[in-house]
């Protein structure tokens, strides 16, 4: 079972990392359009539509990736003090009450939305019309991946309730450990304290 959970984690991670490269394309497109608009006096009406579609695709496809890394925002004020089994019960209840109904509705409605757009070959409402229906299929695809990852997280909750410990999950990008960072650059607490006198209120220049 753990192998299946990690396989879904890897799939969500791979898709998240793949679509994250859209930020490079988005940055290049915006930079080029700003130059074209202000330096060459040649704005393009279709660029804004492409920007929205690129950003929307990147944002939607990051959902399953973020859930796989357990990085969605939650109210940690009380949650972090709970024992793992209690945390699993809280997560399981919330998945049942909110996550599953919401994501199933998103995926179902998104599929109908995209199918209708495909049927009429929907285009953007601009002087230079672009096909819009391929972008709308991102909604059910992202919803389906988020639902799959959510089912994996529910299995993890059930496992934690049974064993009292959270199952392992795939590793990827981790937050910076301040102590490790200071060790890497050979900075000591005394050095930081010495610099604080120049930036802290009341410190001497």
N, C-alpha and C positions, 0 to 999 in steps of 0.2 A: 504493500500500500504506500509506504514512504517513497518508493521509487516513482510511483504514479504522481504523487503530490509534487515531487521535485521536478518531474518532467513537465508538468503544467507550469511550474514556476519558471523553468527555463524557456518555455514557449512565450510566456508573458514578457519575460525579460528581453528575449530576442526581438520580439515585435516592438517593445518600447524603445529599445536601442536603435532599431532600424528606423522607426519614424522620427526619432529624435534628430536625425540628420536633416530633417526638413527645416530645422532652425537655420542651418547654413544656407540653404536655398532661399529661405525667407529673408535672411539678412542681406544676401546678395541682391535679391530683387528690390528690396526697399532702398538699398544704397544706390543701385542703378537708376531707379525711378527718381530719387531726389536729385541726382546729378542731371538726369535728362530733363527734369522739370525746371530746375533753377539755372543750370548752366547752359543747356541747349534750347530751353524754352519749348520743349516737346513733351508735354505730359501725355500719359496713356490712360484712357478711361478704364481699361480692363484690369489694370494692375491692382486696384483696390479689391476687386472681386477675387483675384488669385490670392492676394494676401489673406483674406478672410478664410478662404478654403484651405490654404496651407496651415494656418494657425489652428483652425477648427479640427483638421485631421490630426495634427500633432497633439492637441489637447485631449481629444477623444481617445486616441490610441494609447495615451499614457495612463489611462485609468486602471487597466489590469496590471500593468507594470508596477504602479504605485501600491496597489493592493498586495501584490506578490512580495513587495519589500516591507509591508506593514507600515507604510508611511502616510496613509490618509490621516487627516486631522481628527483627533478625538479629544474629549475632555479628560485630560490626565490628572486633574486635581485630586480626584478620589481613586480613579482607576489604577494608577500606578502603585497605590498602597495595598491593593487587593492581592490575595494569594492567586497563583496561576489558575487554580480550579474555579475560583470566583470570577476572575477575568474571563475565562472561557464561557461560563454561564451567561455573563452579561453580553458578551459578543454574540453568543448563539441566539439569545432572545432578540437582540437588535437585528441580527441577520434575518430572523424569521418575520419580525414585525415590519421592518422598513426596507432592508436591502433587497430581499428576494422579490417582494411585490413591485418595488420601484424599478428594478433592473429588468424583470420580466416584462413589465409594461413598456419600458423604454425600448427594449429589443423588438417586441411585437409591433408597437406603434411605428418604430423606426423602419421596420421592414415594409409595412403598408405605405408609409410616407415615401420611401425610396421606390417602391414598385409603381406607385402612381406617377412619380416623377419620370420614371423610365418609360411608362406607357405613353406619355405625351412629349417625351424627349425635352424635358424642361430646360430652359436656358435662363441665364441671368438677364435682368432688366437693365441693360446698359446699351450704349451706342454700339459697342463691340460685344455682341452676345456670346457667352461661353456656355458650354454644356454644364448643367448643374446636377443632373441626375447621378453621375458617378460619385460626386462628393456626398450626396445624400445616403449612399450605400455605406458610408463610413459609420453611420449611426447604428444600424443593426450589427455590423461586424464588431464594432467596439463594445456594444452592449452584450453580444454573445461571448466575447472574450472576458468581459468583466463578470458575467454570470458564471462562466466556467471557473474562473479564479475564485469567485465567491463560494462556489461549492467546495473547492479545495480548502478554503478557510473554515468552512463549516465542519469538514472532516477533521481538521486540526483542533477545532473546539471540542468535538466529541472525544478525540484522543486525549486531550488535556484533561477533560473531566474524568476520564477513566484512569489515567496514569498520574495526574497531578503535575505534569510537566508539559511545556509546550514542545511540540515536535520541531525539529530543525527545519530551516528553510534555506533556499539558495541565497548565496552571497553575491553582492554586486558592489555598488558604490556605497561607502559608509561615511558617516559624519566624521569630521576632523576631530581627533583626540588632541586637546590642547597640550596636555603633558607630553605626548609623543612629539608634537610639533615643536615644542620648546627644546626637547632633547635633540631633535634633528638639526636645529639651527644653533645649538649650543648657547641657549639663553637661560639664565638663572633668574630666580625670583628676585634676588638682590639687584640684578641689572634693571629689571622692570621697576622696582621700587626707586632706584636712583633716577630713572627717567620721569617718574611720576611727579617729581618736584617741579618739573618744567611745564607740565600740562595740567596738574591738579589745581583747583581753586586755591588761591593764597600762596601758590608756589612761587619761588623767586626765579626770575629769568636768568 
